[in-house]
Amino acid sequence: MNKSYEERAREEKAPIQYSIYKGIKGTLGAMRFNLKRPYTSTDPKKSDGVIFLEMCPAIGKNIYDWEKQKMVIALGISDIPKVILYLRAPNHPAFSSNGGSLKIIHDKGAGTANKGKNMKTLEIKKPEEMRNFMFTMYEKNGDRNISAAVTVSPDEAITIGTLLQSAIPTILSWT
């Protein structure tokens, strides 16, 4: 019998991803949050814990091309508190320099001649005229330029903030 992702995750006591789907072709997409626990062995290839945020644009009503258009950004311990703060206080002075939005930029070529050629940007906005947050991810990798956006309601924002906050002790191996 084939088991679902959620059934396998529960058996392995692995965190289950949190997903939001808002699929309208050309305007919105889907996003998934996945907690990756740190690898805590004596192995020299020890890896840090992170939250992988995956986003994908809709290619039809509630249809997503996760194979070809999925973007992933790893939110580490320096990124997560920024997202939590923005979701709780989008008008905080820390965000005034970015026009009231939060931008997290990961550039694999930073500090090299490849700067700006392989970038992922997560932008979170809450325009005053909207009650929802807008999560938008952009990816530039050579000739590949894609983006996806998902609206997040206030109740979904509370869930995201709570999950991110509860992930911090796990990411730091404090649990």
N, C-alpha and C positions, 0 to 999 in steps of 0.2 A: 504494500500500500504506500503510495506517495504521500509524504507529509508536507503540509504547508510550511512556509517560512516561519510563521508564528509558532507552530507546533514544534519545529526543530529548535527554535530559539528558547522556548520554555524548557524543553528537555535539557538543553545545554546550560540553562540558567543565564543565557545571554540576553542583553537588553533588546527589546523589540523596537524597531524603528517607529518614529512618529512621522506620519505623512499628512500632507494637505494637497488636495487635488482641486484645481479650479480651471478645468479645461475648456477654453473657448479659443478656437483656432485664431492665431495671429495676435492675440492680446495676452493670454494668460497661460499658465502651465501648472506644473506640480513640483512639490519639494518634499524631501525626506531627510530626516535627521537620524544619524546612526552613531551610537556611542562605540568607540573602539577603546577597549580597556588597554592599559599599558602592559607590555610583556615584561614580567618581573622574574625572569630567570637570571642565572649567572652568565647567560649567553652575552658575548660582547656586542651583539647586534640588537641590544635592548631598544625597544621603541617606546616612545611616549604615547600616552593616551590622548585622544582627540575626539572631536565631534566632526564627522563627515557630513556636510550639508550637500545634498545632491539636488540639482534642479534640472528641469527639462521643459521645453516649450510644448504646448499642445499643437498637434498637427491636424486635429479635427476635434469635434466635440467629444471630450473625455477620451481622446486618443493621444498617446505619448510615444515618442520614438526614443526610448531609453537606451537603445543600442547605439544609435548614431549621434544623438544630440544631447546626451547626458553630460552635465558639467558637475564637477565635484570640487569643493573647497574644504580644506581641513581647518577647522576652527580650533586653535590651540588655547592654552591657558592665558595668553595675552589678548586673544580676540573675544573669548566668551564673556568676560565681565563688561566689555564695551556693548555687546549685543543686549545683555541683561539691562544695563543702565539705559540704553536707548528705548527699549520696550517699556520701561517703567517711567522714564522721564525724557520724552523726545525733545522737550524744550530746554533741557539742561544746557548751561552755557558752553559745555564741552563740545557741543555740536554746532555752535553758531558759525564757526569758521568754514564749515562745509555747506552752508546754505540751509542748515537745519536737518541735514541728513547724516547718517553714519556710513562711512565708506571703509571697507576693509580690502586692501589690495595685497595680493600675493604675486610677486614678480620673481620667477625662477632665475631670470637673468640680471637681477639687481646687482649693481656694482661691477658688471662686466660689459663687454661690448654687445651682449645680447639683451641689454636692458630694454624692457618694453616689448619684446618680441614674443614672450610666453607669459601672459598675465591672466590672472583671474581676479575679478572685482565683485564684491558683494556690496550692494547699496541698499540701505533700509531708509525709507522716508515715511513720514506721516504728515502729509499736507494738512494745513489747518481746516480746509474745507471738507476733508474726508475724516470719517471716524475710524477707518482701517489703516493699517500699515501696508506698505508696498515693499516687498522683497524683490530685488532684481539682481540677477547674476549675469556678468558678461565674461566671455572667455575669448582671448586672442591667442592663437597658437599658429604662427606662420600665416597661412592663408585662411585658416579656420577662424571665423568670427561669428559667434552665436550668443544669444541672450535668451533669458527666460524671466518671467515676472509672475509673482503670485501675491494676491491680496491676502492679508492676514487680519482677521477680525480681532477685536479686543479680547474676547475669550480665548481665541487661539494664541494670541500673544502672551496671555497669562500662562497657558500651558507650556509654550516654548521657553519662556523665562524660568519657570519652575524646573523644567527638565534640564535646562542648561546649568542652573544653579546647583541642582542635585548631582550633576555630573562632575563638578569640580573636585570633590574628595576622591572620586574614583579615578579621575585622570591623574591626580597626584599620588595615587596609591595610599591614601589615608584611610581607606575602608578595608 
